[in-house]
Amino acid sequence: MFGEMSDICVEKNITMKMILEALQGYDVPPTPEGIKEVWKAIQYTMYKTDSTTKLETHQLDKVYEVLNLLLGEEFAVHVGFPCRDSEAFEQLTEEHA
């Protein structure tokens, strides 16, 4: 399905920028996967890697600070950074294909 969609978009000269701009007009509910994609975009912009396993602890902290600042300032959403012993920290730092 995703491959077919992307192939058709390429045939029609539709770029990702065009798709993302069109998405601005739709209400898409936040999901854990969507928030993780925002994290990945911040992480890649800051450290040029999409793997959390390649980051130092202080780099993870910095990515979290940017995401927390964005959600806090724009939407008054604040969530504490998971401690090293938590399941949430494990999920954050495990490699996903």
LINWOSUL-V803651 format. One record per residue. RES is the residue in one small letter. PHI is phi in whole degrees, 0 to 359 (* if undefined). Layout:
RES,PHI
RES,PHI
This chain:
m,*
f,294
g,297
e,296
m,299
s,293
d,299
i,296
c,298
v,298
e,302
k,265
n,58
i,268
t,262
m,298
k,301
m,296
i,295
l,294
e,294
a,294
l,296
q,302
g,274
y,244
d,271
v,248
p,292
p,294
t,230
p,305
e,294
g,294
i,296
k,297
e,294
v,296
w,305
k,299
a,295
i,296
q,301
y,294
t,298
m,280
y,232
k,54
t,216
d,254
s,252
t,292
t,290
k,267
l,260
e,282
t,303
h,295
q,287
l,302
d,301
k,293
v,297
y,302
e,301
v,293
l,297
n,295
l,296
l,302
l,293
g,290
e,289
e,278
f,224
a,56
v,250
h,228
v,229
g,295
f,290
p,294
c,283
r,304
d,272
s,271
e,296
a,297
f,294
e,300
q,295
l,294
t,263
e,280
e,279
h,243
a,280
